[in-house]
Every structure is written in C-alpha cells, then in structure tokens.
Amino acid sequence: MKILITGGAGFIGSNFIHFMLKKHPQYRIINLDLLTYAGNLENLKTVIKNKSHKFVKGDIGDGKTLKKIFGKEKFDAVINFAAESHVDRSIMDAAPFLRTNFAGVGVLLDLALEYGVKRFLQISTDEVYGSISHGTFKEDDRLHPSSAYAATKAGAELLVMSYYRTHQLPVVITRSSNNYGPYQFPEKLIPLIVTNALENKKIPIYGDGLNVRDWLYVVDNCRAIDLVLHQGGIGQTYNIGGNNERHNIDVVKAALKKLNKSMKLIHFVQDRPGHDRRYALDTTKIKHNLGFEPEVDFEQGIALTIDWYVKNKEWLRHARSGEYRKFYKKYYSKLGLKTK
C-alpha cells in the first residue's frame, strides 16, 4: 500500500509514521509537511533514511505542487493529519486555520477524487462537539465547536462527508480525545508542564483548572487509526478515547509529583475565551465494530511521557526556540504572566 500522510512531521503524524513503519514495513509512506512552528524533522530522525519513508516539504493548500505528487505517486490512501491545531493561536489569528484546516482539505479531496484514491482518512478532534456537562458524545451528535480551531475542523468534516455523498469518495473520519506522548509541541499542557517544571518556571493554568479532558496515549490513537484505515466503514466516523478523564489541575499535580517538583510552580491565569468545560466521548462504536480498546492507562502513559521528555531535553530546547517563544511572550503578557 502507498500512503500519503500529511502533517507527518507533527506530533500525532510523526508518531503514526513510526508506528506504521514498524507494523507495516512493506508499505510505502510519502510524508508531506510544511514544517511550520509545530512541524519538526527531529521527530523523524530515526526513520528519515528508511527506504519505505519519503519526506516532501509542502503545503496541502498548494494544489499545483500536490497535483504533481498525486500524479507521480498514485496513492492508495490519504491520511490527513495536517492542521493548525493550537486553540490559543486560533484566538489570536484564525486566518491560518481557515486556510489549512478547511481550504487545504478541499484541495486534498479534489485530488483524491481525481486520482482515484481508495481511502481518504480525515483526522479530527473531540473539540468539534463542544462542551458537555454530563454523559458522552456519540458520533451522530450535533457539532457545536467553540473555537476557530474546532470550527474549522468541524467544517472540514462536513466537506469530507459532502465528497462521500456527492462523489462517493471513500472517506472515513476519526475524532480523538486529548493525545499526549513523545514529540508533542511544548505549548500543549503536558509537555508545557514538564518543560517549565524542569526549569523551575511557573506553569500557567487557565481559570480554576477544573476543565475536564479525556487523555489518550498517542500510540493507542495510532493503533486505532491503523484499524480504521484498514477496517473502518466507508462514510463512517469513529470516536477514539482513552477512558481517562482528568481535571487539568490534577494532570498538572500528577506530573509535578512524578518530577519531584513543588506545587508552588502552579500559576492560575485568566481563563481562555470560549474555554470548553468538559469533553467526553462515547467509544462504543469503535470498540464493538473494530475491537479497539486503549492499552495504556493514564498512570502508565504519563510516566512514559515524562521519561521521554526528561531524556530528550535537546529536542525540547530546539522545539521551544524561535516562533514558540515569540508567540507566547505576546500571548502570556495578555494573561498577566511574565515569561523570559
């Protein structure tokens, strides 16, 4: 099988490439990534020379370049991880999210249709549902996104499904809960906790810290995506959860405890606009239809994740340079939090 993986130098995409090259060494993977602030070739340094993997720097919104790639490679499947994914940034400037998360998906869909791709897998998020105070979201529940990021992901899903209904393009969608693990860009909660704690810097927590998220170890998500790629029903959507709901403040405390760091590093800041209180997914469908259940519980996963970041301080140093520092110096100043 020949697969185009977009956004393969990002967090989930790079973990998925590692997973696939190990599980399916006979597959050919073309990895397209624009290498913006969150795309990092260091995530792929152990596989960059693997003969089954080819990296191409490119933008999913660049139809002319992509058409040449599709024409040359004749892909069997496309898996779209490429996205602007950081909610804080979407609050500051939604335009890049509209370009990549919606318009870019349209370019991919047109080319997948033109070149007869046999499976188009759109990677989405539980954030498209919005917040839920009790119970869990099922795949056919109404989408009610709160941020520009989530809205563009919801819009992309609708666009993907329109190509299935109108053109019979063989599409599948996954919506996963909060992923964590190696190679995650350090503006996300868990790597932010670790990096700041290692430097004895304050850890900013939005609001009262009682927002609830379901935590899914990234390798479990890779297992689920692999199942959906091969066995998922055409035109179907699958929730992928970790069954590990935690308050944000409890995640911070657990990480600080494992790092033997003081709880005094916790610093509550002004809440983010439109901050959803709780996400929760009903994962019955993927469990019953495809037999998927997560293998890594939160205690094991957080230990593995912290250990990886502690052992990869050079990766962290590189990831936190340049655009990361520039953006957060500006953003945190609005929250009343001083940063170096």
C-alpha positions as CSV (number, residue, x, y, z in Angstrom):
1,M,0.0,0.0,0.0
2,K,1.2,3.5,-0.8
3,I,0.0,6.2,1.6
4,L,0.2,10.0,1.6
5,I,0.5,11.2,5.2
6,T,0.1,14.9,5.5
7,G,1.4,16.7,8.6
8,G,3.7,13.8,9.2
9,A,6.4,15.9,11.0
10,G,3.9,17.0,13.7
11,F,3.0,15.3,16.9
12,I,0.4,12.6,16.1
13,G,1.6,12.3,12.4
14,S,5.2,11.5,13.3
15,N,4.1,9.0,16.0
16,F,1.9,7.4,13.4
17,I,4.7,7.1,10.9
18,H,6.9,5.4,13.5
19,F,4.0,3.1,14.2
20,M,3.3,2.2,10.6
21,L,6.9,1.7,9.5
22,K,7.2,-0.8,12.4
23,K,3.9,-2.6,11.9
24,H,3.7,-2.4,8.1
25,P,7.3,-2.3,6.8
26,Q,6.2,-3.2,3.3
27,Y,4.1,-0.1,3.0
28,R,5.4,3.0,1.2
29,I,4.8,6.3,3.0
30,I,5.1,9.7,1.4
31,N,5.2,12.3,4.2
32,L,4.1,15.8,3.3
33,D,4.7,18.6,5.8
34,L,5.2,22.3,5.5
35,L,7.5,22.4,8.6
36,T,5.8,25.3,10.3
37,Y,6.4,26.0,14.0
38,A,5.0,22.6,15.1
39,G,6.4,20.5,12.3
40,N,9.8,19.1,13.3
41,L,12.0,16.8,11.3
42,E,13.7,15.8,14.6
43,N,10.6,13.8,15.3
44,L,11.6,11.6,12.4
45,K,15.4,11.4,12.7
46,T,15.4,7.7,13.4
47,V,13.3,6.9,10.2
48,I,14.2,9.7,7.9
49,K,16.5,7.4,5.9
50,N,14.1,4.5,5.9
51,K,13.6,3.4,2.3
52,S,9.9,2.9,3.0
53,H,9.5,6.6,4.0
54,K,10.0,9.7,1.8
55,F,9.7,13.2,3.2
56,V,8.4,16.1,1.0
57,K,8.2,19.6,2.2
58,G,4.9,21.1,1.0
59,D,1.6,22.8,1.8
60,I,-1.7,20.9,1.5
61,G,-3.1,24.2,0.1
62,D,-0.7,24.2,-2.8
63,G,-2.8,22.5,-5.4
64,K,-0.2,22.8,-8.2
65,T,2.5,21.0,-6.3
66,L,0.2,18.4,-4.8
67,K,-1.2,17.6,-8.3
68,K,2.3,16.7,-9.4
69,I,2.8,14.5,-6.3
70,F,-0.5,12.7,-6.8
71,G,0.1,12.1,-10.4
72,K,3.6,10.7,-9.8
73,E,2.9,8.5,-6.7
74,K,-0.6,7.1,-7.4
75,F,-1.6,6.8,-3.7
76,D,-3.8,4.1,-2.4
77,A,-4.7,6.1,0.7
78,V,-4.5,9.6,2.1
79,I,-4.4,10.3,5.8
80,N,-4.7,14.0,6.6
81,F,-3.1,14.9,9.9
82,A,-2.1,18.4,8.6
83,A,-3.7,21.1,10.6
84,E,-3.3,24.3,12.6
85,S,-4.2,22.8,16.0
86,H,-3.4,25.2,18.8
87,V,-6.5,26.9,20.1
88,D,-4.6,29.8,21.6
89,R,-3.3,30.7,18.2
90,S,-6.7,30.5,16.6
91,I,-7.9,33.1,19.1
92,M,-5.1,35.4,18.1
93,D,-5.5,34.8,14.3
94,A,-8.0,32.5,12.7
95,A,-6.8,33.0,9.1
96,P,-4.2,30.3,9.0
97,F,-6.7,27.8,10.4
98,L,-9.2,28.6,7.7
99,R,-6.5,28.2,5.0
100,T,-5.1,24.9,6.2
101,N,-7.9,23.2,8.1
102,F,-10.7,23.9,5.6
103,A,-9.4,25.1,2.3
104,G,-6.4,22.7,2.4
105,V,-8.7,19.8,3.0
106,G,-10.7,20.8,-0.1
107,V,-7.5,20.7,-2.2
108,L,-6.7,17.2,-0.9
109,L,-10.3,16.0,-1.6
110,D,-10.3,17.2,-5.1
111,L,-7.0,15.4,-5.9
112,A,-8.1,12.2,-4.1
113,L,-11.2,12.2,-6.3
114,E,-9.3,13.0,-9.5
115,Y,-6.7,10.3,-8.9
116,G,-9.0,7.5,-7.6
117,V,-7.7,7.2,-4.0
118,K,-9.2,4.2,-2.4
119,R,-9.4,5.5,1.1
120,F,-9.4,9.1,2.5
121,L,-9.0,9.3,6.2
122,Q,-9.6,12.7,7.9
123,I,-8.1,13.1,11.4
124,S,-10.4,15.2,13.5
125,T,-10.9,16.0,17.2
126,D,-13.4,15.7,20.0
127,E,-13.4,19.5,20.2
128,V,-15.9,19.7,17.3
129,Y,-18.6,18.6,19.7
130,G,-18.1,21.5,22.1
131,S,-18.6,21.1,25.8
132,I,-20.7,18.5,27.7
133,S,-21.5,18.7,31.4
134,H,-22.8,15.1,31.8
135,G,-22.7,12.0,29.7
136,T,-20.7,11.4,26.5
137,F,-20.9,12.4,22.8
138,K,-21.8,9.9,20.2
139,E,-20.7,10.1,16.6
140,D,-24.1,11.3,15.3
141,D,-24.5,14.1,17.9
142,R,-24.6,17.7,16.8
143,L,-21.4,19.5,16.3
144,H,-21.1,22.7,18.4
145,P,-17.5,24.0,18.2
146,S,-16.4,26.9,20.5
147,S,-13.1,28.0,19.0
148,A,-12.0,28.9,15.5
149,Y,-9.8,25.8,15.5
150,A,-12.6,23.5,16.4
151,A,-14.9,25.2,13.9
152,T,-12.5,24.7,11.0
153,K,-12.1,21.1,11.9
154,A,-15.9,20.7,12.0
155,G,-16.2,22.4,8.7
156,A,-13.6,20.1,7.2
157,E,-15.6,17.1,8.4
158,L,-18.7,18.4,6.6
159,L,-16.7,19.0,3.5
160,V,-15.2,15.5,3.6
161,M,-18.7,13.9,4.0
162,S,-20.0,16.0,1.1
163,Y,-17.5,14.4,-1.2
164,Y,-18.7,11.0,0.0
165,R,-22.4,11.8,-0.6
166,T,-21.9,13.6,-3.9
167,H,-18.9,11.8,-5.4
168,Q,-18.8,8.5,-3.5
169,L,-15.3,9.3,-2.4
170,P,-14.4,6.5,0.1
171,V,-13.9,8.6,3.2
172,V,-13.6,7.9,6.9
173,I,-13.3,10.3,9.9
174,T,-11.7,9.8,13.3
175,R,-12.3,12.1,16.3
176,S,-9.9,11.5,19.1
177,S,-9.7,12.9,22.6
178,N,-6.6,14.7,24.0
179,N,-3.5,13.0,22.8
180,Y,-0.2,13.0,24.8
181,G,3.1,11.4,24.5
182,P,6.5,11.9,22.8
183,Y,7.2,14.6,20.2
184,Q,4.3,16.8,21.3
185,F,4.9,20.5,20.7
186,P,5.6,22.2,24.1
187,E,2.7,24.6,24.1
188,K,0.3,21.7,24.9
189,L,-0.4,21.1,28.5
190,I,1.7,18.0,29.4
191,P,4.9,19.0,27.6
192,L,4.4,22.6,28.9
193,I,4.2,21.2,32.5
194,V,7.4,19.2,32.0
195,T,9.5,21.8,30.3
196,N,8.6,24.6,32.7
197,A,9.0,22.3,35.7
198,L,12.4,21.2,34.6
199,E,13.4,24.9,34.5
200,N,11.6,25.7,37.8
201,K,9.3,28.1,35.9
202,K,5.7,28.8,36.7
203,I,3.1,26.6,35.0
204,P,0.1,28.6,33.7
205,I,-3.3,27.0,34.4
206,Y,-6.4,28.6,32.8
207,G,-9.2,29.6,35.1
208,D,-9.7,27.3,38.1
209,G,-8.1,24.3,36.5
210,L,-11.2,22.2,36.7
211,N,-11.7,21.8,33.0
212,V,-12.0,18.0,32.2
213,R,-10.3,16.2,29.3
214,D,-10.1,12.6,28.4
215,W,-6.4,11.6,27.9
216,L,-5.4,9.2,25.1
217,Y,-1.8,8.0,24.8
218,V,-0.7,8.8,21.3
219,V,0.4,5.2,20.4
220,D,-3.1,4.0,21.3
221,N,-4.5,6.6,18.9
222,C,-2.1,5.3,16.2
223,R,-3.4,1.8,16.8
224,A,-7.0,3.0,16.4
225,I,-6.2,5.0,13.2
226,D,-4.5,1.9,11.7
227,L,-7.6,-0.1,12.4
228,V,-9.9,2.5,10.9
229,L,-7.7,2.8,7.8
230,H,-7.9,-1.0,7.1
231,Q,-11.3,-1.9,8.6
232,G,-13.4,1.2,9.1
233,G,-16.6,1.6,7.2
234,I,-16.8,4.0,4.3
235,G,-18.6,7.1,5.2
236,Q,-18.3,6.4,8.9
237,T,-17.0,8.5,11.8
238,Y,-15.3,6.9,14.8
239,N,-14.7,8.4,18.3
240,I,-11.4,7.4,19.8
241,G,-11.0,7.9,23.5
242,G,-8.6,6.9,26.3
243,N,-11.3,6.5,29.1
244,N,-9.0,8.6,31.3
245,E,-11.0,11.7,32.3
246,R,-9.0,14.1,34.4
247,H,-9.3,17.7,35.6
248,N,-6.5,19.8,34.2
249,I,-5.2,20.7,37.7
250,D,-5.0,17.0,38.6
251,V,-2.9,16.3,35.5
252,V,-0.5,19.1,36.5
253,K,-0.2,17.8,40.1
254,A,0.4,14.3,38.9
255,A,3.2,15.4,36.6
256,L,4.8,17.6,39.2
257,K,4.7,14.8,41.7
258,K,6.5,12.4,39.3
259,L,9.1,15.1,38.6
260,N,9.5,15.8,42.3
261,K,8.7,19.4,41.8
262,S,6.9,21.9,44.1
263,M,3.2,22.5,43.7
264,K,4.1,26.2,44.1
265,L,5.0,26.3,40.4
266,I,1.3,26.2,39.6
267,H,0.1,29.6,38.5
268,F,-3.5,30.3,37.7
269,V,-4.2,32.8,34.9
270,Q,-7.1,34.4,33.2
271,D,-9.3,31.7,31.5
272,R,-9.1,31.4,27.8
273,P,-12.1,32.8,25.9
274,G,-14.6,30.2,24.9
275,H,-12.9,27.6,27.0
276,D,-14.9,24.3,26.9
277,R,-15.5,22.9,30.4
278,R,-15.6,19.2,29.6
279,Y,-15.0,16.8,26.7
280,A,-16.1,13.2,26.8
281,L,-16.6,10.6,24.1
282,D,-18.8,7.5,23.7
283,T,-16.4,5.0,22.2
284,T,-18.8,2.1,21.9
285,K,-18.8,2.1,18.1
286,I,-15.1,1.6,17.6
287,K,-15.0,-1.0,20.4
288,H,-17.8,-3.1,19.1
289,N,-17.2,-2.7,15.3
290,L,-13.4,-2.8,15.2
291,G,-12.5,-4.3,18.6
292,F,-10.4,-1.3,19.7
293,E,-9.7,-0.5,23.3
294,P,-6.8,1.6,24.6
295,E,-3.9,-0.4,26.2
296,V,-2.1,2.4,28.1
297,D,-3.8,3.9,31.2
298,F,-3.0,7.4,32.3
299,E,-0.6,6.5,35.1
300,Q,1.5,4.4,32.7
301,G,1.2,6.9,29.9
302,I,2.2,10.0,32.0
303,A,5.2,8.1,33.3
304,L,6.3,7.1,29.8
305,T,5.7,10.7,28.5
306,I,7.6,12.4,31.3
307,D,10.5,10.0,31.0
308,W,10.7,10.7,27.3
309,Y,10.9,14.5,27.7
310,V,13.4,14.2,30.5
311,K,15.6,12.1,28.3
312,N,15.2,14.4,25.3
313,K,16.0,17.8,26.7
314,E,17.8,18.8,23.5
315,W,14.6,18.1,21.5
316,L,12.7,20.3,23.9
317,R,15.3,23.1,23.7
318,H,15.0,23.1,19.9
319,A,11.2,22.9,19.9
320,R,10.9,25.9,22.2
321,S,13.1,28.2,20.2
322,G,12.1,30.8,17.7
323,E,8.4,31.2,16.9
324,Y,7.3,29.4,20.0
325,R,9.0,32.0,22.3
326,K,7.9,34.9,20.2
327,F,4.3,33.9,20.2
328,Y,4.0,33.1,23.9
329,K,5.8,36.2,25.1
330,K,3.0,38.1,23.4
331,Y,0.2,35.8,24.4
332,Y,1.1,35.3,28.1
333,S,1.5,39.0,28.5
334,K,-2.2,39.3,27.8
335,L,-2.9,36.8,30.6
336,G,-0.7,38.7,33.1
337,L,2.0,36.1,33.2
338,K,5.6,37.2,32.7
339,T,7.9,35.0,30.6
340,K,11.5,35.2,29.7
